[in-house]
Each structure stands twice: as C-alpha cells, then as structure tokens.
Amino acid sequence: MTDLGKLLLVRGSVIMIVGAVLLLAGKFNVPLGRMPGDIVYRGKNTSFYFPLTTCLIISLVLSLIFWLFGRGR
C-alpha cells in the first residue's frame, strides 16, 4: 500500500504543478491555445476549434523534458 500512496502523492504533485503553470501562463498572456496555425471555424450555429500549433509545441517541450530526464539516468 505504501507504493500506491507514493504514486498518488507524486501524481497529485505533478497535477498541482501543471495547474500552477497554466495559471501563470494566463496571467502573463502566453498565447497557448491562440497561436497562429491553430484551426478555428465559426459557422452560423456552430464553432470548431483545434489547437494544432499549440499541440505541436507542447509535444516538443514534453519530448525534450523526457529526453533530458532519460539521459540523466
């Protein structure tokens, strides 16, 4: 049971850190979700939004972070 407790604490901490980063990004006007290349379609009664560029940038940053952590082992 102690392993499960440790796992839950680590995951909860990661979620809290991600939430704090997103709050700070909103306060400093980081344009995540509103970047050039994000697909937005607004019709008469509907709208469609797909953050393509934002997804690519987040994927690149996370890949770099995981690569650095993997290299450190």
DOPA-340485 format. One record per residue: x, y, z of N, C-alpha, C in turn; residue in three letters; residue number from 1. Coordinates in pm, whole numbers, plus 32768, in hexadecimal, padded with zeros to 4 digits. Example, Ala and Ser with C-alpha at 12.3 -4.5 7.8 and 13.67 -1.06 7.14 Angstrom:
BEGIN
<node n_X="8527" n_Y="7DC7" n_Z="830C" ca_X="84CE" ca_Y="7E3E" ca_Z="830C" c_X="8528" c_Y="7EB6" c_Z="830C" rest="ALA" nr="1"/>
<node n_X="8505" n_Y="7F1F" n_Z="82C4" ca_X="8557" ca_Y="7F96" ca_Z="82CA" c_X="850A" c_Y="8003" c_Z="8313" rest="SER" nr="2"/>
***
This chain:
BEGIN
<node n_X="8051" n_Y="7F88" n_Z="8000" ca_X="8000" ca_Y="8000" ca_Z="8000" c_X="8055" c_Y="807E" c_Z="8000" rest="MET" nr="1"/>
<node n_X="80CF" n_Y="8078" n_Z="8036" ca_X="8121" ca_Y="80F0" ca_Z="8039" c_X="814A" c_Y="811C" c_Z="7FAD" rest="THR" nr="2"/>
<node n_X="815D" n_Y="80BA" n_Z="7F53" ca_X="817F" ca_Y="80DE" ca_Z="7EC8" c_X="810D" c_Y="812A" c_Z="7E86" rest="ASP" nr="3"/>
<node n_X="8093" n_Y="80FE" n_Z="7E9E" ca_X="801F" ca_Y="8144" ca_Z="7E66" c_X="8014" c_Y="81D1" c_Z="7E9E" rest="LEU" nr="4"/>
<node n_X="802E" n_Y="81E1" n_Z="7F1E" ca_X="802B" ca_Y="8265" ca_Z="7F5C" c_X="8092" c_Y="82C3" c_Z="7F21" rest="GLY" nr="5"/>
<node n_X="810B" n_Y="8290" n_Z="7F0B" ca_X="8175" ca_Y="82E0" ca_Z="7ECF" c_X="814F" c_Y="8309" c_Z="7E40" rest="LYS" nr="6"/>
<node n_X="8118" n_Y="82A9" n_Z="7DF6" ca_X="80F0" ca_Y="82C5" ca_Z="7D6D" c_X="8085" c_Y="8332" c_Z="7D68" rest="LEU" nr="7"/>
<node n_X="8022" n_Y="8329" n_Z="7DC0" ca_X="7FB9" ca_Y="838E" ca_Z="7DC4" c_X="7FEE" c_Y="8417" c_Z="7DEC" rest="LEU" nr="8"/>
<node n_X="804B" n_Y="841B" n_Z="7E4A" ca_X="8087" ca_Y="849B" ca_Z="7E71" c_X="80D5" c_Y="84DA" c_Z="7DFE" rest="LEU" nr="9"/>
<node n_X="8122" n_Y="848A" n_Z="7DB7" ca_X="8172" ca_Y="84BF" ca_Z="7D47" c_X="8116" c_Y="84F2" c_Z="7CD9" rest="VAL" nr="10"/>
<node n_X="80B2" n_Y="84A4" n_Z="7CB5" ca_X="8057" ca_Y="84CF" ca_Z="7C4A" c_X="8007" c_Y="854A" c_Z="7C73" rest="ARG" nr="11"/>
<node n_X="7FDD" n_Y="8550" n_Z="7CEE" ca_X="7F96" ca_Y="85C6" ca_Z="7D1E" c_X="7FEE" c_Y="8642" c_Z="7D1A" rest="GLY" nr="12"/>
<node n_X="806C" n_Y="8631" n_Z="7D3E" ca_X="80CB" ca_Y="86A2" ca_Z="7D3A" c_X="80E0" c_Y="86D2" c_Z="7CAB" rest="SER" nr="13"/>
<node n_X="80EC" n_Y="8674" n_Z="7C4F" ca_X="80FD" ca_Y="8699" ca_Z="7BC2" c_X="8083" c_Y="86E5" c_Z="7B8F" rest="VAL" nr="14"/>
<node n_X="800D" n_Y="86B8" n_Z="7BB3" ca_X="7F92" ca_Y="86FC" ca_Z="7B88" c_X="7F8D" c_Y="878A" c_Z="7BC3" rest="ILE" nr="15"/>
<node n_X="7FB7" n_Y="8799" n_Z="7C41" ca_X="7FB8" ca_Y="881E" ca_Z="7C7E" c_X="801C" c_Y="887A" c_Z="7C38" rest="MET" nr="16"/>
<node n_X="808F" n_Y="8847" n_Z="7C14" ca_X="80F5" ca_Y="8898" ca_Z="7BD0" c_X="80C3" c_Y="88C2" c_Z="7B46" rest="ILE" nr="17"/>
<node n_X="8086" n_Y="8866" n_Z="7AFD" ca_X="8050" ca_Y="8887" ca_Z="7A79" c_X="7FE4" c_Y="88F1" c_Z="7A86" rest="VAL" nr="18"/>
<node n_X="7F8D" n_Y="88E5" n_Z="7AE9" ca_X="7F26" ca_Y="8949" ca_Z="7AFF" c_X="7F60" c_Y="89D1" c_Z="7B1E" rest="GLY" nr="19"/>
<node n_X="7FC8" n_Y="89D6" n_Z="7B6F" ca_X="8009" ca_Y="8A55" ca_Z="7B90" c_X="8049" c_Y="8A93" c_Z="7B15" rest="ALA" nr="20"/>
<node n_X="8087" n_Y="8A41" n_Z="7AC2" ca_X="80C5" ca_Y="8A74" ca_Z="7A47" c_X="805A" c_Y="8AAE" c_Z="79EA" rest="VAL" nr="21"/>
<node n_X="7FE9" n_Y="8A6A" n_Z="79DF" ca_X="7F7E" ca_Y="8A9D" ca_Z="798A" c_X="7F44" c_Y="8B1F" c_Z="79BF" rest="LEU" nr="22"/>
<node n_X="7F38" n_Y="8B2B" n_Z="7A42" ca_X="7F09" ca_Y="8BA9" ca_Z="7A7C" c_X="7F6B" c_Y="8C1A" c_Z="7A60" rest="LEU" nr="23"/>
<node n_X="7FEB" n_Y="8C00" n_Z="7A71" ca_X="8050" ca_Y="8C66" ca_Z="7A55" c_X="8055" c_Y="8C89" c_Z="79C1" rest="LEU" nr="24"/>
<node n_X="8042" n_Y="8C27" n_Z="796A" ca_X="8041" ca_Y="8C42" ca_Z="78DB" c_X="7FCC" c_Y="8C9E" c_Z="78B6" rest="ALA" nr="25"/>
<node n_X="7F5C" n_Y="8C8E" n_Z="78F9" ca_X="7EEA" ca_Y="8CE5" ca_Z="78E0" c_X="7F02" c_Y="8D73" c_Z="7911" rest="GLY" nr="26"/>
<node n_X="7F4A" n_Y="8D82" n_Z="797F" ca_X="7F66" ca_Y="8E08" ca_Z="79B3" c_X="7FCF" c_Y="8E52" c_Z="7961" rest="LYS" nr="27"/>
<node n_X="802C" n_Y="8E0A" n_Z="7925" ca_X="8095" ca_Y="8E49" ca_Z="78D6" c_X="8074" c_Y="8E4D" c_Z="7841" rest="PHE" nr="28"/>
<node n_X="7FF7" n_Y="8E30" n_Z="781D" ca_X="7FC6" ca_Y="8E37" ca_Z="7793" c_X="8016" c_Y="8DE0" c_Z="7731" rest="ASN" nr="29"/>
<node n_X="803C" n_Y="8D68" n_Z="775C" ca_X="807A" ca_Y="8D09" ca_Z="7701" c_X="800C" c_Y="8CD6" c_Z="76A5" rest="VAL" nr="30"/>
<node n_X="801F" n_Y="8CDE" n_Z="7622" ca_X="7FB0" ca_Y="8CC3" ca_Z="75C6" c_X="7F95" c_Y="8C2F" c_Z="75AC" rest="PRO" nr="31"/>
<node n_X="7FA7" n_Y="8BD9" n_Z="7610" ca_X="7F88" ca_Y="8B4B" ca_Z="75FA" c_X="7EF4" c_Y="8B3D" c_Z="75DD" rest="LEU" nr="32"/>
<node n_X="7ED5" n_Y="8AFD" n_Z="756E" ca_X="7E4A" ca_Y="8AEC" ca_Z="7546" c_X="7E1A" c_Y="8B58" c_Z="74E8" rest="GLY" nr="33"/>
<node n_X="7E6A" n_Y="8BBE" n_Z="74D1" ca_X="7E45" ca_Y="8C2B" ca_Z="7476" c_X="7EB9" c_Y="8C4D" c_Z="7419" rest="ARG" nr="34"/>
<node n_X="7F01" n_Y="8BE9" n_Z="73ED" ca_X="7F79" ca_Y="8C00" ca_Z="739D" c_X="7F57" c_Y="8BFB" c_Z="7308" rest="MET" nr="35"/>
<node n_X="7FAB" n_Y="8C39" n_Z="72B5" ca_X="7F99" ca_Y="8C2B" ca_Z="7225" c_X="7FA9" c_Y="8B98" c_Z="71FE" rest="PRO" nr="36"/>
<node n_X="7F51" n_Y="8B66" n_Z="71AF" ca_X="7F54" ca_Y="8AD9" ca_Z="7189" c_X="7EEB" c_Y="8A87" c_Z="71D0" rest="GLY" nr="37"/>
<node n_X="7EAF" n_Y="8ABC" n_Z="7239" ca_X="7E3E" ca_Y="8A79" ca_Z="727A" c_X="7DC4" c_Y="8A88" c_Z="7220" rest="ASP" nr="38"/>
<node n_X="7D7A" n_Y="8A1D" n_Z="720F" ca_X="7D08" ca_Y="8A1B" ca_Z="71B3" c_X="7C8A" c_Y="8A46" c_Z="71FE" rest="ILE" nr="39"/>
<node n_X="7C4A" n_Y="8AAF" n_Z="71CA" ca_X="7BCD" ca_Y="8AE1" ca_Z="7204" c_X="7B67" c_Y="8AF0" c_Z="7194" rest="VAL" nr="40"/>
<node n_X="7AF4" n_Y="8AB4" n_Z="71A5" ca_X="7A86" ca_Y="8AC3" ca_Z="7146" c_X="7A0A" c_Y="8AEF" c_Z="7192" rest="TYR" nr="41"/>
<node n_X="79D4" n_Y="8B5F" n_Z="716C" ca_X="7959" ca_Y="8B90" ca_Z="71AB" c_X="78EE" c_Y="8B98" c_Z="7140" rest="ARG" nr="42"/>
<node n_X="788C" n_Y="8B40" n_Z="714C" ca_X="781B" ca_Y="8B41" ca_Z="70F1" c_X="77A9" c_Y="8B92" c_Z="712B" rest="GLY" nr="43"/>
<node n_X="7735" n_Y="8B85" n_Z="70EC" ca_X="76C0" ca_Y="8BCF" ca_Z="7119" c_X="7692" c_Y="8BA0" c_Z="71A3" rest="LYS" nr="44"/>
<node n_X="7687" n_Y="8B1E" n_Z="71B7" ca_X="7656" ca_Y="8AE6" ca_Z="7235" c_X="76BC" c_Y="8A8D" c_Z="727B" rest="ASN" nr="45"/>
<node n_X="7734" n_Y="8A86" n_Z="7247" ca_X="7796" ca_Y="8A2B" ca_Z="7280" c_X="7822" c_Y="8A67" c_Z="7279" rest="THR" nr="46"/>
<node n_X="7879" n_Y="8A33" n_Z="72CA" ca_X="7905" ca_Y="8A5B" ca_Z="72C1" c_X="795C" c_Y="89E1" c_Z="72DB" rest="SER" nr="47"/>
<node n_X="79CF" n_Y="89DE" n_Z="729A" ca_X="7A2E" ca_Y="896F" ca_Z="72A8" c_X="7AB7" c_Y="89AB" c_Z="72C0" rest="PHE" nr="48"/>
<node n_X="7AFE" n_Y="8974" n_Z="7321" ca_X="7B81" ca_Y="89A7" ca_Z="7345" c_X="7BE0" c_Y="8932" c_Z="7358" rest="TYR" nr="49"/>
<node n_X="7C51" n_Y="8935" n_Z="7313" ca_X="7CB8" ca_Y="88CE" ca_Z="7324" c_X="7D40" c_Y="8913" c_Z="7330" rest="PHE" nr="50"/>
<node n_X="7D7D" n_Y="8910" n_Z="73A7" ca_X="7DFC" ca_Y="8956" ca_Z="73BD" c_X="7E74" c_Y="8907" c_Z="7388" rest="PRO" nr="51"/>
<node n_X="7E85" n_Y="8903" n_Z="7305" ca_X="7EED" ca_Y="88B3" ca_Z="72C6" c_X="7F79" c_Y="88E2" c_Z="72ED" rest="LEU" nr="52"/>
<node n_X="7F95" n_Y="8961" n_Z="72DF" ca_X="801A" ca_Y="8996" ca_Z="7300" c_X="8038" c_Y="8988" c_Z="7395" rest="THR" nr="53"/>
<node n_X="7FD4" n_Y="89A2" n_Z="73E8" ca_X="7FE7" ca_Y="8994" ca_Z="7478" c_X="8009" c_Y="8904" c_Z="749C" rest="THR" nr="54"/>
<node n_X="7FC5" n_Y="88A4" n_Z="7460" ca_X="7FE2" ca_Y="8816" ca_Z="747A" c_X="8070" c_Y="87F2" c_Z="7450" rest="CYS" nr="55"/>
<node n_X="809C" n_Y="8825" n_Z="73DE" ca_X="8123" ca_Y="8807" ca_Z="73B0" c_X="818D" c_Y="8841" c_Z="740D" rest="LEU" nr="56"/>
<node n_X="8177" n_Y="88BB" n_Z="743C" ca_X="81D9" ca_Y="88FA" ca_Z="7496" c_X="81DD" c_Y="88B1" c_Z="751C" rest="ILE" nr="57"/>
<node n_X="816A" n_Y="888F" n_Z="7554" ca_X="8166" ca_Y="8846" ca_Z="75D2" c_X="81A9" c_Y="87BE" c_Z="75C3" rest="ILE" nr="58"/>
<node n_X="8190" n_Y="877B" n_Z="7554" ca_X="81CF" ca_Y="86F9" ca_Z="753A" c_X="8266" c_Y="8706" c_Z="7531" rest="SER" nr="59"/>
<node n_X="8295" n_Y="876C" n_Z="74EE" ca_X="8325" ca_Y="8782" ca_Z="74E1" c_X="8366" c_Y="879D" c_Z="7568" rest="LEU" nr="60"/>
<node n_X="8327" n_Y="87F1" n_Z="75B9" ca_X="835E" ca_Y="8811" ca_Z="763E" c_X="835F" c_Y="8796" c_Z="7697" rest="VAL" nr="61"/>
<node n_X="82F2" n_Y="874B" n_Z="769A" ca_X="82ED" ca_Y="86D2" ca_Z="76ED" c_X="8351" c_Y="8669" c_Z="76BE" rest="LEU" nr="62"/>
<node n_X="8361" n_Y="8659" n_Z="763A" ca_X="83C4" ca_Y="85FB" ca_Z="7606" c_X="8451" c_Y="8622" c_Z="7630" rest="SER" nr="63"/>
<node n_X="846F" n_Y="86A3" n_Z="762C" ca_X="84F2" ca_Y="86D2" ca_Z="7656" c_X="8508" c_Y="86B9" c_Z="76EB" rest="LEU" nr="64"/>
<node n_X="84A4" n_Y="86D3" n_Z="773C" ca_X="84B0" ca_Y="86BD" ca_Z="77CD" c_X="84C5" c_Y="8629" c_Z="77EB" rest="ILE" nr="65"/>
<node n_X="8475" n_Y="85D1" n_Z="77AD" ca_X="8484" ca_Y="8542" ca_Z="77C5" c_X="850A" c_Y="850E" c_Z="7792" rest="PHE" nr="66"/>
<node n_X="853B" n_Y="8545" n_Z="7723" ca_X="85BC" ca_Y="851C" ca_Z="76EE" c_X="862B" c_Y="8544" c_Z="7750" rest="TRP" nr="67"/>
<node n_X="8621" n_Y="85BC" n_Z="7788" ca_X="8687" ca_Y="85E8" ca_Z="77E8" c_X="8686" c_Y="8594" c_Z="7866" rest="LEU" nr="68"/>
<node n_X="860E" n_Y="8574" n_Z="7898" ca_X="8605" ca_Y="851F" ca_Z="790F" c_X="8637" c_Y="8492" c_Z="78F2" rest="PHE" nr="69"/>
<node n_X="8619" n_Y="845D" n_Z="787D" ca_X="8648" ca_Y="83D8" ca_Z="7857" c_X="86DF" c_Y="83D2" c_Z="7844" rest="GLY" nr="70"/>
<node n_X="8717" n_Y="843E" n_Z="7815" ca_X="87A7" ca_Y="8443" ca_Z="7801" c_X="87F0" c_Y="844C" c_Z="7886" rest="ARG" nr="71"/>
<node n_X="87AE" n_Y="8487" n_Z="78EA" ca_X="87EC" ca_Y="8496" ca_Z="796D" c_X="87F5" c_Y="8414" c_Z="79BA" rest="GLY" nr="72"/>
<node n_X="87A9" n_Y="83B2" n_Z="7993" ca_X="87AD" ca_Y="8331" ca_Z="79DB" c_X="8826" c_Y="82E5" c_Z="79B8" rest="ARG" nr="73"/>
***
